[in-house]
Amino acid sequence: MAAADICLCINLILSADGWDKCWEEGLTPWDLGSPTPVLLHLHNTGSLPKGRVLLPGCGSGHDVVAIACAERHVVGLDISDNAIKRAAQLFSGSPKAEHFTFLKTDFFTWCPAQLFDLIFDYTFFCAIEPKLRSMWAQKICDLLKPDGELITLIFPMDDHEGGPPYKVSVADYEEVLCPVGFKAMNIVDNELAIPPRKGREKLGRWKRTVH
């Protein structure tokens, strides 16, 4: 995406109903248009927990559908009505349709009836204002079962200013997750990152040590 388009995208996001406007204009550089390679790899190798899974900021829903299966019901959440409409258009006829749900709602105020076995966060943590990160961590804690797992794709790990996306580091995650009882079980470079993001992503797997 050209620099001018990126600037336009950021300006749209920061305006009222900005995320909706980006989807309406097709300015969605965070959306790969296909499943995230490392998430698909974890699914295909049996390395993902079964049960109920949440993907906040699901966008057009490729990751949601990719890991949905009979043993795993996946809920894709997005604050943008246009994103959820796009996901529904793409996947309403999927043979997996009974194993996933798309919801237009606010992650921070949503109170589902059931908790989750797994939450996967990619391009969501980096999209929210840094001052909201402690609230993000508390909400993750509230939504996840005591023995559940949080998987984060830590991106973008660089030194750019402003956002979204806002720059992140492993320490940024630890700073907000550790106080609510999480510990990193494993943090590794994402060797399956797409070329433009190579070297700027790490895969983190977190569990709660205090229930």
Backbone bond lengths (Angstrom), bond angles and torsions (degrees), N, CA, C in turn:
res aa  C-N    CA-C-N  psi(-1)  N-CA   C-N-CA  omega(-1)  CA-C   N-CA-C  phi
1 M - - - 1.464 - - 1.522 109.42 -
2 A 1.324 116.92 135.13 1.457 122.10 -178.67 1.521 111.02 -66.28
3 A 1.346 115.91 154.19 1.461 120.89 -178.35 1.524 111.47 -58.10
4 A 1.333 116.79 -38.21 1.469 120.46 179.83 1.521 111.00 -63.23
5 D 1.339 116.48 -39.51 1.464 120.44 178.94 1.523 110.81 -68.42
6 I 1.332 116.77 -37.31 1.460 120.37 178.48 1.523 110.21 -64.14
7 C 1.335 116.96 -43.35 1.464 120.77 177.32 1.523 111.08 -61.87
8 L 1.332 116.57 -42.20 1.461 120.99 178.09 1.518 110.34 -62.66
9 C 1.332 116.26 -41.99 1.458 121.51 179.56 1.523 110.74 -60.80
10 I 1.332 117.15 -47.01 1.465 121.16 179.75 1.521 110.53 -62.27
11 N 1.322 117.02 -42.89 1.466 120.50 179.00 1.522 111.44 -62.89
12 L 1.330 116.71 -39.22 1.463 120.25 177.43 1.520 110.94 -64.01
13 I 1.341 116.22 -46.15 1.464 120.62 -178.32 1.521 110.95 -58.68
14 L 1.323 116.16 -39.38 1.463 120.53 -176.79 1.524 113.00 -78.49
15 S 1.334 117.26 -5.77 1.465 120.77 177.34 1.525 110.01 -90.27
16 A 1.334 116.20 173.05 1.464 120.55 178.01 1.530 109.85 -61.21
17 D 1.331 116.57 135.20 1.473 122.07 -178.25 1.529 111.46 55.65
18 G 1.333 115.39 34.50 1.455 120.64 -173.50 1.510 115.60 -59.89
19 W 1.334 117.11 -41.83 1.465 119.03 -178.90 1.522 110.68 -63.46
20 D 1.326 116.75 -40.75 1.467 120.57 177.51 1.529 111.04 -61.24
21 K 1.324 115.86 -41.68 1.467 119.98 -179.25 1.525 111.20 -63.84
22 C 1.330 116.33 -38.97 1.471 119.54 178.53 1.520 111.27 -61.95
23 W 1.325 116.38 -44.00 1.468 119.42 178.71 1.522 110.88 -66.32
24 E 1.326 116.27 -37.24 1.469 120.10 179.54 1.530 111.04 -64.78
25 E 1.340 116.11 -37.76 1.467 120.99 -177.87 1.530 112.56 -87.82
26 G 1.326 116.55 -6.40 1.463 119.40 -178.14 1.515 113.40 74.42
27 L 1.327 116.87 21.84 1.469 121.77 178.76 1.527 108.89 -98.97
28 T 1.316 115.98 79.47 1.466 121.58 -174.78 1.529 110.35 -131.70
29 P 1.342 118.09 68.49 1.467 120.53 -176.42 1.518 114.11 -64.62
30 W 1.336 117.28 -18.07 1.464 120.26 178.47 1.529 111.91 -77.20
31 D 1.318 117.11 -17.30 1.465 121.68 -175.50 1.530 109.91 -87.80
32 L 1.326 117.05 117.56 1.465 120.84 -176.91 1.524 112.78 -75.36
33 G 1.341 116.75 -20.59 1.462 119.71 -176.22 1.512 112.84 77.18
34 S 1.320 116.19 10.24 1.468 122.94 179.49 1.525 106.93 -163.41
35 P 1.338 118.39 167.24 1.468 119.68 -179.13 1.530 112.22 -62.14
36 T 1.319 116.05 148.23 1.461 121.76 174.98 1.527 109.08 -64.79
37 P 1.331 118.74 121.55 1.470 120.57 -172.28 1.523 115.00 -53.82
38 V 1.326 118.37 -44.05 1.466 118.85 -176.62 1.530 111.26 -69.64
39 L 1.333 117.73 -33.61 1.464 120.17 177.23 1.520 110.15 -67.02
40 L 1.319 116.69 -42.51 1.459 121.03 177.31 1.529 110.36 -62.17
41 H 1.325 117.00 -38.92 1.467 121.46 177.73 1.530 110.85 -62.74
42 L 1.320 117.10 -44.47 1.467 120.35 178.80 1.523 110.94 -62.01
43 H 1.324 115.74 -40.18 1.472 120.38 177.50 1.525 111.04 -64.06
44 N 1.316 116.48 -48.41 1.468 120.92 -175.97 1.523 113.10 -67.78
45 T 1.324 116.95 -24.54 1.469 120.60 -179.74 1.525 112.59 -97.71
46 G 1.336 116.51 8.18 1.463 119.92 178.00 1.513 113.80 69.82
47 S 1.339 116.96 27.30 1.465 121.20 -175.42 1.523 113.71 -100.27
48 L 1.326 117.39 8.82 1.460 121.20 178.52 1.519 110.23 -107.36
49 P 1.337 117.74 141.75 1.461 120.08 174.10 1.526 111.48 -60.99
50 K 1.298 115.56 150.53 1.463 121.57 173.50 1.528 108.57 -89.77
51 G 1.321 116.84 179.88 1.456 121.13 177.86 1.515 112.45 101.16
52 R 1.332 116.23 -142.75 1.467 121.76 -178.67 1.529 109.86 -94.25
53 V 1.338 115.08 131.93 1.465 121.07 -176.08 1.526 109.30 -126.95
54 L 1.327 115.99 140.69 1.466 121.74 178.09 1.525 109.96 -119.67
55 L 1.344 115.20 133.33 1.463 122.08 172.57 1.524 108.51 -121.37
56 P 1.337 118.19 96.34 1.467 120.08 177.16 1.520 110.78 -73.70
57 G 1.328 116.35 144.93 1.462 120.31 -176.85 1.514 111.13 64.35
58 C 1.325 116.43 47.99 1.475 121.80 -170.48 1.520 113.64 -74.05
59 G 1.348 117.68 -15.85 1.459 119.47 179.50 1.512 112.70 59.05
60 S 1.332 116.79 -130.92 1.467 120.92 -175.99 1.523 113.45 -79.86
61 G 1.326 117.65 0.20 1.461 120.37 165.87 1.511 118.11 88.00
62 H 1.322 119.00 8.98 1.467 119.86 -177.27 1.533 112.26 -60.85
63 D 1.331 117.10 -41.95 1.465 119.88 179.88 1.525 111.47 -67.17
64 V 1.321 115.99 -37.84 1.468 120.93 179.81 1.522 110.62 -56.93
65 V 1.316 115.52 -51.92 1.464 120.89 -176.15 1.526 111.09 -70.47
66 A 1.321 116.94 -35.02 1.467 120.90 -176.48 1.520 112.73 -60.50
67 I 1.335 117.80 -36.37 1.472 119.69 -175.67 1.526 113.19 -104.53
68 A 1.345 117.15 -1.16 1.466 120.30 177.41 1.525 109.88 -70.70
69 C 1.319 115.60 140.08 1.464 120.61 179.08 1.521 108.43 -162.78
70 A 1.312 116.78 178.71 1.460 120.97 -176.64 1.527 111.77 -59.93
71 E 1.335 117.41 -31.52 1.465 121.28 -178.37 1.526 112.73 -93.44
72 R 1.324 116.84 0.39 1.467 119.31 -173.77 1.522 110.01 -145.54
73 H 1.349 116.77 110.46 1.466 120.38 175.45 1.521 108.34 -94.84
74 V 1.322 115.96 125.90 1.462 121.51 -173.26 1.526 110.23 -112.01
75 V 1.321 115.45 129.64 1.462 122.06 176.96 1.526 108.34 -107.08
76 G 1.327 115.71 121.17 1.460 121.52 176.01 1.513 109.68 -101.98
77 L 1.318 115.65 125.30 1.461 122.46 -173.84 1.528 109.15 -115.85
78 D 1.318 117.40 137.73 1.463 119.50 172.65 1.520 109.51 -152.69
79 I 1.318 115.83 145.92 1.462 120.40 179.51 1.524 111.33 -81.07
80 S 1.334 116.16 -14.61 1.464 120.93 -178.32 1.521 111.48 -91.09
81 D 1.311 115.50 120.86 1.462 120.65 176.74 1.528 110.78 -62.51
82 N 1.328 116.74 -38.29 1.466 120.19 -179.86 1.523 112.09 -66.78
83 A 1.324 116.76 -34.80 1.467 119.74 177.09 1.520 110.57 -64.95
84 I 1.318 116.30 -45.58 1.465 120.21 -179.35 1.527 110.81 -66.25
85 K 1.328 117.00 -38.14 1.471 119.87 176.24 1.524 110.67 -62.63
86 R 1.321 116.28 -40.13 1.462 120.77 178.38 1.525 110.37 -63.57
87 A 1.319 117.08 -44.14 1.463 121.02 178.52 1.524 110.95 -61.18
88 A 1.330 116.25 -43.07 1.463 120.29 179.61 1.524 111.22 -64.05
89 Q 1.334 116.72 -40.02 1.464 120.39 178.37 1.526 111.34 -62.85
90 L 1.317 115.76 -40.77 1.460 120.49 -177.08 1.521 113.02 -71.33
91 F 1.338 116.32 -36.71 1.464 118.56 -165.75 1.527 116.02 -125.32
92 S 1.329 118.13 7.47 1.473 119.06 -178.53 1.520 111.96 -61.54
93 G 1.329 117.33 -27.82 1.461 120.61 179.79 1.512 114.07 -95.76
94 S 1.317 117.23 11.24 1.464 120.63 -177.59 1.521 111.44 -66.14
95 P 1.335 118.19 140.51 1.468 120.43 175.46 1.524 112.36 -64.70
96 K 1.332 116.67 -13.21 1.465 121.04 178.08 1.532 112.32 -92.42
97 A 1.323 117.57 4.99 1.466 121.41 -167.54 1.525 114.37 -52.02
98 E 1.322 117.87 -32.11 1.469 119.50 -178.79 1.527 112.09 -74.13
99 H 1.333 117.26 -9.06 1.462 120.88 -176.07 1.526 113.30 -105.44
100 F 1.331 118.02 8.15 1.466 119.99 175.93 1.517 110.67 -146.90
101 T 1.334 114.81 158.38 1.461 123.12 -179.59 1.523 108.70 -139.64
102 F 1.331 116.11 138.19 1.464 120.85 173.61 1.522 108.92 -110.34
103 L 1.333 116.26 133.94 1.459 121.02 -178.75 1.521 110.63 -131.35
104 K 1.331 115.87 133.48 1.461 121.11 172.51 1.525 106.54 -94.17
105 T 1.329 116.53 106.69 1.460 120.17 -179.47 1.523 109.95 -163.14
106 D 1.315 115.51 170.07 1.466 122.16 179.85 1.526 109.17 -91.66
107 F 1.298 117.00 117.73 1.463 122.82 179.68 1.528 111.98 -50.55
108 F 1.316 117.51 -40.39 1.460 121.06 -172.17 1.527 113.66 -75.28
109 T 1.315 117.90 -20.36 1.470 120.42 -178.82 1.524 112.91 -112.22
110 W 1.315 117.57 -6.01 1.460 122.40 -175.89 1.522 110.75 -72.53
111 C 1.324 116.06 134.23 1.467 121.79 179.65 1.529 109.00 -129.96
112 P 1.325 118.30 86.46 1.465 121.16 -178.63 1.521 111.87 -71.23
113 A 1.321 115.52 159.64 1.464 120.61 -179.55 1.525 111.92 -73.07
114 Q 1.332 117.20 -26.34 1.462 121.48 -178.09 1.522 110.96 -124.91
115 L 1.336 115.37 147.78 1.459 120.86 178.38 1.530 110.54 -85.65
116 F 1.323 115.67 175.71 1.464 121.11 -172.98 1.528 112.46 -116.10
117 D 1.333 114.17 148.75 1.465 121.28 176.14 1.522 111.57 -85.14
118 L 1.330 116.24 -24.26 1.461 121.83 -178.38 1.522 109.54 -149.19
119 I 1.328 115.76 138.14 1.462 121.76 169.37 1.523 107.16 -123.91
120 F 1.332 115.92 130.79 1.465 121.47 178.54 1.518 108.65 -114.74
121 D 1.327 116.73 122.40 1.464 122.01 -178.58 1.525 110.55 -118.30
122 Y 1.329 114.85 119.85 1.468 121.27 176.01 1.521 107.68 -145.36
123 T 1.292 116.85 125.35 1.472 124.77 -176.35 1.532 112.97 59.99
124 F 1.340 116.81 22.54 1.465 120.08 174.19 1.527 109.74 -106.90
125 F 1.335 116.61 -52.88 1.464 121.29 177.37 1.527 110.61 -54.06
126 C 1.321 116.73 -42.36 1.471 120.67 -177.19 1.526 112.44 -75.44
127 A 1.327 117.19 -12.82 1.465 120.77 -177.74 1.521 112.58 -89.73
128 I 1.328 116.73 -21.86 1.464 119.50 -178.88 1.529 109.74 -87.50
129 E 1.315 115.96 154.14 1.463 119.55 178.78 1.525 109.75 -61.69
130 P 1.332 118.00 138.91 1.467 120.72 -178.42 1.526 114.33 -52.12
131 K 1.329 117.56 -30.94 1.465 119.55 -179.50 1.529 112.22 -67.60
132 L 1.340 117.07 -15.04 1.467 121.13 -179.90 1.529 112.86 -94.15
133 R 1.314 117.88 0.20 1.463 119.74 -172.86 1.527 113.24 -66.04
134 S 1.321 117.76 -35.25 1.468 119.55 176.64 1.524 110.62 -65.41
135 M 1.329 116.91 -38.07 1.463 120.94 175.76 1.524 110.58 -64.73
136 W 1.333 116.57 -39.04 1.472 121.35 176.43 1.519 110.09 -57.76
137 A 1.333 116.74 -48.21 1.463 121.04 -178.01 1.527 111.46 -62.72
138 Q 1.319 116.70 -41.96 1.461 119.70 179.23 1.523 110.91 -65.26
139 K 1.334 116.72 -38.56 1.464 119.85 179.39 1.520 110.56 -68.24
140 I 1.329 117.83 -39.43 1.464 120.97 174.50 1.519 109.36 -56.66
141 C 1.317 116.09 -46.19 1.468 121.82 179.28 1.524 111.00 -60.00
142 D 1.326 116.41 -41.95 1.467 121.24 -178.44 1.526 112.48 -68.45
143 L 1.328 117.32 -31.79 1.466 121.48 -174.15 1.529 113.56 -89.72
144 L 1.322 116.79 -18.06 1.462 121.24 -173.55 1.525 110.73 -96.62
145 K 1.326 116.35 139.98 1.462 120.11 173.62 1.528 109.45 -60.93
146 P 1.338 117.74 153.82 1.471 119.75 -178.65 1.524 114.22 -53.94
147 D 1.332 116.68 -33.72 1.470 120.04 179.37 1.529 111.76 -102.00
148 G 1.337 116.92 14.36 1.461 121.14 -178.36 1.520 112.43 -75.97
149 E 1.328 115.58 173.63 1.463 121.40 -177.24 1.527 110.63 -125.09
150 L 1.317 114.78 141.82 1.463 122.57 172.42 1.524 108.04 -109.27
151 I 1.325 116.55 127.08 1.462 121.29 173.96 1.525 107.82 -114.49
152 T 1.320 115.71 126.26 1.461 120.64 -179.93 1.524 110.02 -120.64
153 L 1.316 115.78 134.76 1.458 120.21 166.40 1.522 105.49 -97.39
154 I 1.307 115.54 107.93 1.458 122.76 -171.92 1.529 108.70 -82.52
155 F 1.328 115.56 106.77 1.472 122.41 -172.60 1.524 109.06 -157.56
156 P 1.343 119.14 144.04 1.465 130.00 -2.27 1.528 111.35 -92.65
157 M 1.324 115.88 128.45 1.457 121.71 179.12 1.533 108.65 -92.41
158 D 1.319 115.47 85.88 1.467 120.91 179.75 1.522 108.44 -152.35
159 D 1.315 117.06 -166.83 1.465 120.91 -174.01 1.522 113.42 -115.36
160 H 1.338 117.70 20.58 1.466 118.38 -178.88 1.528 110.52 -69.43
161 E 1.303 115.93 157.10 1.457 121.61 179.44 1.525 110.25 -102.64
162 G 1.326 115.66 152.09 1.458 120.69 176.18 1.515 112.59 77.16
163 G 1.316 114.69 -167.00 1.442 121.38 -178.54 1.515 110.15 157.48
164 P 1.317 117.79 -173.19 1.464 126.44 1.51 1.535 112.89 -77.15
165 P 1.354 116.98 156.44 1.463 125.30 -2.43 1.528 111.40 -74.42
166 Y 1.339 115.98 144.37 1.453 121.32 176.68 1.523 109.15 -88.72
167 K 1.318 116.37 143.89 1.461 119.44 179.29 1.529 109.84 -62.16
168 V 1.318 115.93 148.65 1.460 121.27 -178.37 1.522 109.43 -136.81
169 S 1.327 114.65 164.35 1.458 122.33 174.94 1.519 108.11 -144.30
170 V 1.318 116.49 165.45 1.465 119.99 175.13 1.524 109.49 -57.67
171 A 1.325 116.67 -40.06 1.465 120.98 -179.53 1.526 112.14 -61.26
172 D 1.334 117.41 -33.30 1.469 120.53 178.12 1.526 111.01 -62.35
173 Y 1.325 116.27 -39.56 1.463 120.67 178.14 1.524 110.55 -70.53
174 E 1.329 116.44 -45.68 1.466 120.53 -179.53 1.522 111.27 -60.98
175 E 1.313 116.31 -37.28 1.463 121.42 -177.40 1.517 112.42 -60.12
176 V 1.337 117.23 -34.31 1.468 119.55 -178.11 1.527 112.97 -102.35
177 L 1.333 117.90 -26.17 1.465 120.01 -177.61 1.529 112.78 -83.93
178 C 1.309 117.49 -37.23 1.472 119.82 -178.26 1.532 112.66 -61.37
179 P 1.343 119.78 -41.45 1.466 119.57 179.26 1.530 114.52 -62.87
180 V 1.336 118.16 -21.47 1.470 119.98 177.83 1.528 111.18 -101.89
181 G 1.330 116.53 15.86 1.463 120.14 168.83 1.507 117.14 99.51
182 F 1.327 118.62 7.21 1.464 120.27 -178.72 1.526 111.64 -92.68
183 K 1.326 114.21 149.33 1.462 121.30 174.04 1.521 108.43 -135.28
184 A 1.321 116.08 139.47 1.467 120.15 177.97 1.522 109.67 -72.35
185 M 1.320 116.45 121.40 1.456 121.39 175.84 1.523 110.62 -82.12
186 N 1.333 114.86 -28.88 1.460 119.95 -175.97 1.524 108.88 -164.52
187 I 1.321 117.45 131.90 1.459 122.14 173.17 1.524 107.71 -135.30
188 V 1.330 116.23 119.45 1.468 120.83 -176.18 1.525 109.40 -135.87
189 D 1.319 116.11 158.41 1.461 120.37 172.63 1.521 109.59 -61.53
190 N 1.324 116.40 141.00 1.463 120.00 177.22 1.523 109.16 -85.01
191 E 1.316 115.44 95.93 1.466 120.68 -178.21 1.526 112.18 -71.25
192 L 1.332 116.94 -13.94 1.461 121.06 -179.24 1.529 112.36 -101.08
193 A 1.315 116.79 13.05 1.468 120.31 177.93 1.526 110.32 -61.17
194 I 1.333 115.90 146.70 1.466 119.03 176.11 1.535 108.27 -65.27
195 P 1.331 118.64 152.59 1.472 121.43 -173.04 1.533 115.92 -48.71
196 P 1.351 120.51 -45.04 1.470 118.16 -178.55 1.532 113.78 -65.12
197 R 1.341 117.14 -18.13 1.466 120.76 -177.23 1.532 112.33 -108.29
198 K 1.316 116.90 1.89 1.460 121.97 -179.10 1.525 109.65 -59.16
199 G 1.330 115.99 132.74 1.454 120.64 179.49 1.511 114.15 82.95
200 R 1.330 116.99 -3.15 1.475 121.10 -179.19 1.522 111.92 -119.02
201 E 1.333 116.62 13.47 1.465 121.19 -178.08 1.522 110.96 -133.53
202 K 1.310 114.94 143.73 1.462 121.65 168.46 1.521 108.69 -131.01
203 L 1.316 115.71 149.17 1.464 122.15 176.97 1.519 108.30 -100.19
204 G 1.322 116.28 121.48 1.460 121.27 179.25 1.517 111.26 -115.77
205 R 1.335 115.55 135.49 1.466 120.94 175.63 1.521 107.50 -120.44
206 W 1.333 115.54 125.84 1.460 122.31 -170.57 1.526 110.65 -125.43
207 K 1.327 114.96 142.84 1.469 121.18 173.40 1.525 108.06 -132.00
208 R 1.326 114.21 156.79 1.454 118.55 177.10 1.529 110.15 -83.51
209 T 1.303 116.26 129.78 1.467 120.62 177.71 1.520 111.36 -96.63
210 V 1.334 116.17 -16.71 1.460 121.54 177.18 1.517 107.39 -120.06
211 H 1.331 117.77 115.43 1.470 121.68 -177.18 1.522 110.39 -98.40
